[in-house]
Amino acid sequence: MFRNSNRNRFAMIAASAAAGAMLLTACNGTGTAGSTSQGAADSVAQSLNFLNGTAEQNSAQPKTGDWANSPGKPAAKPVARKWVQLSAASAGDLDPVVVNGADFTLYRFDKDTADPSKSNCDGDCATTWPPVLVAPGGKIFIDGVDKSAVGVVKRTDGTLQVTIGGWPVYRFSKDLEPGDTNGQGVGGTWFGVTPDGQKAGVTEAPDEADADQGQAATSAVLFDDPGFADNGSQGLAGQGCENVFRDDVASSIQAAGSLKIWTGADCTGKSKVIEGDVADLAAIGFNDDVSSVFFG
């Protein structure tokens, strides 16, 4: 009888250990030691609720989800929200671009990968560019974005970041008001994300005939008159933000690659990414209105 009792006790211990292992597997979201983090994210993604329409149309509770810290800067530490909203919209010169529930622009990063999905923005980068995180079992409200384009990727800290077209998406900490697009073109690697995961506001050269396309410029010449007429010009070069010596006089610009022009000093105000030469800045709304340039 003593042996039978021990046998039963060992059976109960083995059953408990097996159950514990199964629970640990479920919590970790991985079935085997060889499973990838994306496989775990795909598994968790199946538990997310995808709902058509906006958060408001779905009667989401105010001051939650994407509304929790609006308006203003994102939370200092990225927070996994119980719900996020992805809406196709327009912001600044970007149309279409995806915005969140508070109408803040969402971005993608060229140094990430979409296939497989992987974020390469951690540490200080993730403070400047807070990833859009959703809690396991949370809701994603989809407004003008195809559900098949939306997913999540597991970050190195175990949180789930929303993806569009495979690309992890972010906010920009210097976008302080809904509709701001201050992150567009920063470093030649950050761009608003379209509803299908492409770069907003960027037209790709289909035949890549222009060798300067896609390369970040490190210098530029700003001409006082349209058509690069040399009745007055000034050169500018460097890395990052550079103020124009004589501001608000340029009517055309030559550059070997892409750069971002701003209407205000220190890369503030209205901005636009340009690719190579622009013979008439009036055509893009920047005639006599360039005060600083950001070189990637």
Disulfide bonds with the S-S distance in Angstrom:
Cys121-Cys125 1.97
Cys241-Cys267 2.17
